[in-house]
Amino acid sequence: MIELIRLNGQPFLLNVLLIEQVEAFPDTTITLVSGKKIIVRNDVKEVLKLVNQRYRQIGLTAIHKDVEGS
């Protein structure tokens, strides 16, 4: 879960696994896999950062390691 802020200023938690897409219209609009849309105060870059952090924490983002020649 990530904490976001609704347009009315109320914080809420969102399950990142339910996010299908995030867009700016100019308000940040999050579309869930169910089709439901949520508009938040957070900007797109902040939402992306929070989602990526959570994915790393739960192990869904592999750590890429460059390996130079053998």
C-alpha distances in whole Angstrom, upper triangle without the diagonal:
4,7,10,13,15,19,20,18,16,12,9,6,5,4,6,8,10,11,15,16,16,19,21,24,24,21,18,17,14,15,14,15,17,18,17,17,15,17,15,17,15,17,17,17,14,12,13,13,9,9,11,11,7,10,12,11,10,14,14,15,19,21,24,27,30,33,36,39,41
4,6,10,13,16,18,16,14,10,8,5,5,7,7,10,11,11,15,15,14,17,18,21,21,18,15,15,13,15,14,16,18,19,17,16,14,15,12,14,12,14,14,14,11,9,11,10,7,7,10,9,7,10,13,11,12,15,15,16,19,21,24,27,30,33,36,39,41
4,7,10,13,14,12,10,7,6,5,6,9,10,14,14,13,17,17,15,17,18,21,20,17,14,15,13,16,15,18,20,20,18,16,13,13,11,11,10,13,14,14,11,9,12,12,8,10,13,12,11,14,16,15,16,19,19,19,23,24,27,30,33,36,39,42,44
4,7,10,11,9,8,6,6,6,7,11,11,15,14,13,16,15,13,15,15,17,17,13,11,12,11,14,14,18,19,19,16,14,10,10,7,8,7,10,11,13,9,8,12,12,9,11,14,14,13,16,18,17,19,21,21,21,25,26,28,31,34,37,40,43,45
4,7,8,6,6,4,6,9,10,14,15,18,17,16,18,17,14,15,15,16,16,12,11,12,12,15,16,20,20,20,17,14,10,9,6,6,6,10,12,14,11,10,14,15,13,14,18,17,17,20,22,21,22,25,24,25,28,29,32,35,37,41,43,47,49
4,5,5,5,6,7,10,11,15,16,19,17,16,18,17,14,15,14,15,14,11,10,10,11,14,15,19,19,18,14,12,8,6,4,6,8,11,14,16,14,13,16,17,15,17,20,20,19,22,24,24,25,27,26,27,31,32,34,37,40,43,46,49,51
4,5,7,9,11,14,15,18,19,22,20,18,20,18,15,15,14,13,12,9,10,11,13,15,17,21,21,19,16,13,9,7,5,5,9,12,14,17,15,14,18,19,18,19,23,23,23,25,27,27,28,31,29,30,33,34,36,39,42,45,48,51,53
4,6,9,11,15,16,20,21,24,22,21,23,22,19,19,17,17,16,13,13,14,16,18,20,23,23,21,18,15,12,10,9,9,12,15,18,20,18,17,21,22,20,22,25,25,24,27,30,29,30,33,32,32,36,37,39,42,44,48,51,54,56
4,6,10,13,15,19,20,23,22,21,23,22,19,19,18,18,17,14,14,15,16,19,20,24,24,23,20,17,13,11,9,8,10,14,17,19,16,16,20,20,18,20,23,23,22,25,27,27,28,31,30,30,34,35,37,40,42,46,49,52,54
4,7,10,13,16,18,21,20,19,22,21,19,20,19,20,19,16,15,16,16,19,19,23,22,22,18,16,13,12,10,10,12,15,18,20,17,16,20,20,17,19,23,22,21,24,26,25,26,29,28,29,33,34,36,39,42,46,48,52,54
4,7,10,14,15,19,18,17,20,20,18,19,19,20,20,16,15,15,15,18,18,21,21,21,18,16,12,12,9,10,10,14,16,18,14,13,17,17,14,16,19,18,17,20,23,21,22,25,25,26,29,30,33,36,39,42,45,48,50
4,7,10,12,15,14,15,18,18,16,19,19,21,20,17,15,15,13,15,15,18,18,19,15,14,11,12,10,12,12,15,16,18,15,13,16,17,13,14,18,17,15,18,21,19,20,23,23,24,27,29,32,35,38,41,44,47,49
4,7,9,12,12,12,16,17,16,18,20,22,22,18,16,15,13,15,13,16,17,18,15,15,12,13,12,13,13,16,16,17,14,12,15,15,12,12,15,15,12,15,18,16,16,19,19,21,24,26,29,32,35,38,41,44,46
4,6,9,8,9,12,13,13,16,18,20,20,17,14,13,10,12,10,12,13,15,12,12,10,12,11,14,13,15,15,16,14,11,13,14,11,10,14,14,11,13,16,15,15,18,17,18,22,24,27,30,33,36,39,42,44
4,5,6,8,11,13,14,17,20,22,23,20,16,15,12,12,10,11,12,14,13,14,12,15,14,17,16,17,16,17,15,12,13,14,11,9,13,13,10,11,14,13,12,15,14,16,20,22,25,28,31,34,38,40,42
4,5,6,9,11,11,15,18,20,21,19,15,14,10,11,9,11,13,14,14,14,13,15,14,17,15,16,14,15,13,10,10,12,9,6,9,10,8,8,12,12,11,13,11,13,17,19,21,25,28,31,34,37,38
4,6,8,11,13,17,20,22,24,21,18,16,12,12,9,9,11,14,14,15,15,17,17,20,18,19,17,18,17,13,13,15,12,9,11,13,10,9,13,13,11,13,10,13,16,19,21,25,28,31,34,37,38
4,6,9,11,15,18,20,22,19,16,14,10,9,5,6,8,10,10,11,12,15,15,19,17,18,16,18,17,13,14,16,14,11,14,15,13,12,16,16,15,16,14,16,20,22,25,28,31,34,37,40,41
4,6,8,11,15,17,18,16,13,11,7,6,4,6,9,10,10,10,10,13,13,16,15,15,13,15,14,11,11,14,12,9,12,14,12,12,16,17,15,17,14,16,19,22,23,27,30,33,36,38,40
4,7,10,14,16,18,17,13,11,8,6,5,5,9,8,10,10,11,14,15,18,17,16,13,16,16,13,12,15,15,12,14,17,15,14,18,19,18,19,16,17,20,23,24,27,30,33,36,38,40
4,7,10,13,15,14,10,8,6,5,7,8,11,10,11,10,11,12,13,16,14,13,10,13,14,11,10,14,14,11,13,17,16,15,18,20,20,20,17,17,21,23,24,27,29,33,35,38,40
4,7,10,11,10,7,6,5,6,9,11,14,12,12,10,10,10,10,12,11,10,7,10,11,8,8,12,12,11,13,16,16,16,19,20,20,21,19,18,22,23,24,28,30,33,36,38,41
4,6,8,8,6,5,6,8,12,14,16,14,13,10,11,10,11,12,11,9,7,10,12,10,11,14,15,14,16,19,19,19,22,24,24,25,22,22,25,26,27,30,32,35,37,40,43
4,5,5,4,6,9,11,15,18,19,16,16,12,12,9,10,11,10,8,7,10,12,11,12,15,16,16,18,20,21,22,24,26,27,28,25,24,27,29,29,32,34,37,39,42,45
3,5,6,7,10,12,16,19,20,17,16,12,12,10,11,12,13,11,10,14,15,14,16,19,20,19,22,24,24,25,28,29,30,31,28,28,31,32,33,36,37,41,43,46,48
4,6,8,12,14,18,21,22,19,18,14,13,10,11,10,11,9,10,13,14,14,16,18,19,20,22,24,25,26,28,29,30,32,29,29,32,33,33,36,37,41,43,46,49
4,6,10,13,16,19,20,17,16,12,10,7,7,7,8,8,9,12,13,12,15,17,17,18,20,22,22,24,26,27,28,30,28,27,31,32,33,36,37,41,43,46,49
4,7,10,13,16,18,15,14,10,8,6,6,7,7,6,6,10,10,9,11,14,14,14,17,19,19,20,23,24,24,26,24,24,27,28,29,33,34,38,40,43,46
4,6,10,13,14,12,10,6,6,4,6,9,9,9,8,12,13,10,12,15,15,14,17,19,19,20,23,24,24,26,23,23,27,29,30,33,35,39,41,44,46
4,6,10,11,10,8,6,5,6,8,11,10,11,9,12,12,9,11,14,13,12,15,17,16,17,20,21,21,23,20,21,24,26,28,31,33,37,39,42,44
4,7,8,6,6,4,6,9,11,15,14,14,12,16,16,12,13,17,16,14,17,19,18,18,21,22,22,23,20,21,25,27,28,32,34,37,40,43,45
4,5,5,5,6,8,11,13,17,16,17,15,17,17,14,14,17,16,13,16,19,17,16,20,21,19,21,18,20,23,26,28,31,34,37,40,42,44
4,5,7,9,12,15,17,20,20,20,18,20,20,16,17,20,18,15,18,20,18,17,21,22,20,21,18,20,23,26,27,31,34,36,40,42,43
4,6,9,11,15,17,21,21,22,20,23,22,19,20,22,21,18,21,23,21,20,24,24,22,24,21,23,26,30,31,35,37,40,43,46,47
4,6,10,13,16,20,20,20,18,21,22,18,19,22,21,19,21,24,22,21,25,26,24,26,23,24,28,31,32,36,38,41,44,46,48
4,7,10,13,17,18,19,17,21,20,17,18,22,20,18,21,23,21,21,25,26,24,26,24,25,29,31,33,37,39,42,45,48,49
4,7,10,14,14,15,14,18,18,14,16,19,18,17,20,22,21,21,25,25,24,26,24,25,29,31,32,36,38,42,44,47,49
4,6,10,11,13,13,16,15,12,15,18,16,15,19,20,19,20,23,24,23,26,23,24,28,30,32,35,38,41,44,47,49
4,7,9,10,11,14,14,12,15,17,16,16,19,21,20,21,24,25,25,27,25,26,29,31,33,36,38,42,44,47,49
4,5,8,9,12,11,9,13,15,13,14,18,18,18,20,23,23,24,26,24,25,28,29,31,34,37,40,43,46,48
4,6,9,12,10,10,13,15,14,15,18,19,19,21,24,24,25,27,26,26,29,30,32,35,37,40,43,46,48
4,7,8,6,7,10,11,10,12,15,15,16,18,20,21,22,24,23,22,26,26,28,31,33,37,39,42,45
4,6,5,6,9,10,11,12,14,16,17,19,20,21,23,25,23,22,25,26,27,30,31,35,37,41,43
4,5,5,6,9,10,11,12,14,15,16,18,20,21,22,20,19,22,23,24,27,29,32,35,38,40
4,5,5,6,9,10,11,12,14,15,17,18,20,21,19,18,21,21,21,24,26,30,32,35,38
4,5,5,6,9,10,11,12,14,15,17,19,20,19,18,21,21,22,25,27,31,33,36,39
4,5,5,6,9,10,11,12,14,15,17,18,17,16,19,20,22,25,27,31,33,37,39
4,6,5,6,9,10,11,12,14,16,16,14,13,16,17,18,22,24,27,30,33,35
4,6,5,6,9,10,11,12,14,15,14,13,16,16,17,20,22,26,29,32,34
4,6,5,6,9,10,11,12,14,14,13,16,17,19,22,25,28,31,34,36
4,5,5,6,9,10,11,12,11,11,14,15,18,21,24,27,30,33,35
4,5,5,6,9,10,10,9,8,11,12,14,17,20,23,26,29,31
4,6,5,6,9,10,10,9,12,12,15,18,21,24,27,30,32
4,5,5,6,8,9,9,12,14,17,20,23,26,29,32,34
4,5,5,6,5,6,9,11,14,17,21,23,27,30,31
4,6,5,6,5,8,8,12,15,18,21,24,27,28
4,6,8,8,11,11,15,17,21,24,27,30,31
4,6,8,10,12,16,19,22,25,28,31,31
4,6,7,9,13,15,19,21,25,27,28
4,6,10,12,16,19,21,25,27,28
4,6,9,12,16,18,22,24,26
4,6,9,13,15,19,21,22
4,6,10,12,16,19,20
4,7,9,13,16,17
4,6,10,13,14
4,6,10,12
4,7,8
4,7
4
